[in-house]
Each structure stands twice: as C-alpha cells, then as structure tokens.
Amino acid sequence: MATFDQTRTGANDRIFGVNLGSAINSVVGRLAAWNDARVTRDALRKLSDRELDDIGLNRGDIEDIR
C-alpha cells in the first residue's frame, strides 16, 4: 500500500520572495472589501433623502464610502 506525505514546509509557496498564500489571501480580501463597499453604495443610492438623513448621510457622502 502506498502513502503520500503531504506535509508542507512552506518553502515551495514562495515565488520571488513572496508568500503565495498570503498574496492570494490579500487579493481575495481586497476584492471582498471592494465588493462590500460597492453593494453598500448601491443600497444607499436606493434610499430617499429622508432615509439618508435619518442615518446621518447625504447623497454626497455615498461615493466616499470605501
């Protein structure tokens, strides 16, 4: 019966001195944050001026959300 050793030291994860796993996690995290902000801005645009005022915002504040 054959077995495979899948223990990883992490040395193979580096490309040009950059930890590939961390780089991918960083990119995915940034994409998720960008999408969250986009969804939030879209939802705020659908609110009336009165509803925006109730939460302390005005239309000019929406695009500043990052």
VEXZADO-555362 format. One line per field, with one value per residue: x, y, z of N, C-alpha, C in turn. Coordinates in nm, 2 decimals, always signed. Layout:
<sites>
nu: c(X:...)
nv: c(Y:...)
nw: c(Z:...)
cau: c(X:...)
cav: c(Y:...)
caw: c(Z:...)
cu: c(X:...)
cv: c(Y:...)
cw: c(Z:...)
</sites>
This chain:
<sites>
nu: c(+0.08:+0.06:+0.16:+0.13:+0.32:+0.20:+0.29:+0.38:+0.63:+0.63:+0.82:+0.80:+0.60:+0.67:+0.73:+0.95:+1.03:+0.79:+0.52:+0.30:+0.05:-0.03:-0.03:-0.24:-0.45:-0.46:-0.53:-0.78:-0.91:-0.91:-1.06:-1.31:-1.36:-1.38:-1.61:-1.80:-1.82:-1.91:-2.17:-2.28:-2.28:-2.46:-2.70:-2.74:-2.78:-3.04:-3.19:-3.42:-3.38:-3.47:-3.44:-3.17:-3.09:-3.18:-2.99:-2.77:-2.64:-2.58:-2.65:-2.40:-2.22:-2.22:-2.05:-1.80:-1.77:-1.57)
nv: c(-0.12:+0.22:+0.53:+0.89:+1.16:+1.46:+1.67:+2.01:+2.25:+2.51:+2.64:+2.60:+2.76:+3.01:+3.26:+3.46:+3.56:+3.61:+3.52:+3.30:+3.21:+3.41:+3.63:+3.57:+3.55:+3.82:+3.95:+3.84:+3.92:+4.20:+4.22:+4.13:+4.33:+4.55:+4.47:+4.46:+4.73:+4.84:+4.71:+4.82:+5.10:+5.09:+5.01:+5.23:+5.43:+5.38:+5.46:+5.71:+6.08:+6.15:+5.92:+5.88:+6.10:+6.03:+5.84:+6.00:+6.07:+6.22:+6.26:+6.32:+6.19:+5.93:+5.83:+5.85:+5.63:+5.36)
nw: c(+0.00:-0.09:+0.04:+0.08:+0.16:+0.27:+0.40:+0.43:+0.41:+0.35:+0.21:-0.06:-0.13:-0.19:-0.42:-0.60:-0.35:-0.22:-0.02:-0.15:-0.07:+0.12:-0.05:-0.22:-0.04:+0.04:-0.20:-0.25:-0.01:-0.05:-0.28:-0.18:+0.01:-0.16:-0.31:-0.10:-0.03:-0.27:-0.29:-0.06:-0.13:-0.35:-0.22:-0.05:-0.24:-0.32:-0.12:+0.01:+0.04:+0.29:+0.44:+0.42:+0.56:+0.81:+0.89:+0.91:+0.67:+0.35:+0.00:-0.12:+0.04:-0.02:-0.23:-0.11:+0.05:+0.12)
cau: c(+0.00:+0.14:+0.12:+0.18:+0.35:+0.15:+0.34:+0.44:+0.72:+0.60:+0.93:+0.76:+0.49:+0.73:+0.77:+1.02:+1.03:+0.66:+0.45:+0.19:-0.08:-0.06:-0.06:-0.37:-0.54:-0.46:-0.61:-0.92:-0.96:-0.93:-1.18:-1.43:-1.39:-1.43:-1.75:-1.89:-1.84:-2.00:-2.30:-2.33:-2.31:-2.58:-2.81:-2.76:-2.84:-3.18:-3.27:-3.46:-3.31:-3.51:-3.38:-3.02:-3.07:-3.20:-2.87:-2.66:-2.57:-2.64:-2.61:-2.26:-2.13:-2.22:-1.93:-1.68:-1.76:-1.47)
cav: c(+0.00:+0.34:+0.65:+1.01:+1.26:+1.59:+1.78:+2.12:+2.34:+2.65:+2.69:+2.59:+2.85:+3.14:+3.30:+3.58:+3.60:+3.65:+3.40:+3.30:+3.20:+3.54:+3.72:+3.53:+3.59:+3.96:+3.99:+3.80:+4.01:+4.33:+4.21:+4.12:+4.46:+4.64:+4.43:+4.50:+4.88:+4.86:+4.68:+4.92:+5.22:+5.07:+5.01:+5.37:+5.51:+5.35:+5.53:+5.85:+6.18:+6.15:+5.80:+5.91:+6.20:+5.96:+5.77:+6.09:+6.08:+6.29:+6.19:+6.34:+6.11:+5.79:+5.79:+5.84:+5.50:+5.27)
caw: c(+0.00:-0.10:+0.11:+0.03:+0.26:+0.23:+0.49:+0.36:+0.49:+0.31:+0.12:-0.20:-0.16:-0.22:-0.56:-0.59:-0.21:-0.17:+0.02:-0.25:+0.01:+0.18:-0.16:-0.27:+0.06:+0.03:-0.32:-0.22:+0.09:-0.11:-0.37:-0.10:+0.07:-0.27:-0.34:+0.01:-0.04:-0.39:-0.25:+0.03:-0.21:-0.43:-0.13:-0.01:-0.35:-0.33:-0.01:-0.01:+0.11:+0.43:+0.50:+0.43:+0.67:+0.94:+0.93:+0.91:+0.55:+0.24:-0.13:-0.15:+0.12:-0.07:-0.31:-0.02:+0.12:+0.07)
cu: c(+0.09:+0.08:+0.19:+0.20:+0.30:+0.19:+0.42:+0.52:+0.69:+0.71:+0.89:+0.65:+0.54:+0.77:+0.83:+1.02:+0.90:+0.58:+0.32:+0.06:-0.12:-0.10:-0.20:-0.48:-0.56:-0.55:-0.75:-0.98:-0.99:-1.05:-1.31:-1.46:-1.44:-1.58:-1.84:-1.92:-1.93:-2.14:-2.36:-2.37:-2.44:-2.70:-2.84:-2.82:-2.99:-3.26:-3.31:-3.37:-3.34:-3.45:-3.23:-3.00:-3.09:-3.08:-2.75:-2.58:-2.64:-2.59:-2.46:-2.17:-2.12:-2.10:-1.80:-1.67:-1.67:-1.46)
cv: c(+0.12:+0.45:+0.77:+1.10:+1.40:+1.70:+1.88:+2.21:+2.48:+2.71:+2.69:+2.69:+2.99:+3.15:+3.44:+3.64:+3.64:+3.52:+3.40:+3.29:+3.34:+3.64:+3.70:+3.58:+3.75:+4.01:+3.96:+3.89:+4.15:+4.33:+4.20:+4.25:+4.56:+4.60:+4.47:+4.65:+4.91:+4.83:+4.78:+5.05:+5.21:+5.07:+5.15:+5.46:+5.49:+5.41:+5.67:+5.95:+6.18:+6.03:+5.81:+6.00:+6.13:+5.88:+5.87:+6.11:+6.17:+6.22:+6.21:+6.25:+5.97:+5.75:+5.79:+5.71:+5.41:+5.14)
cw: c(+0.00:-0.02:+0.06:+0.15:+0.21:+0.32:+0.41:+0.45:+0.46:+0.22:-0.02:-0.24:-0.19:-0.37:-0.55:-0.45:-0.15:-0.14:-0.07:-0.17:+0.06:+0.07:-0.21:-0.17:+0.06:-0.08:-0.30:-0.12:+0.03:-0.21:-0.29:-0.04:-0.04:-0.30:-0.23:+0.00:-0.16:-0.36:-0.16:-0.04:-0.29:-0.34:-0.08:-0.12:-0.37:-0.22:-0.05:+0.07:+0.26:+0.50:+0.52:+0.55:+0.81:+0.99:+0.93:+0.79:+0.45:+0.11:-0.16:-0.07:+0.06:-0.14:-0.23:+0.05:+0.05:+0.15)
</sites>
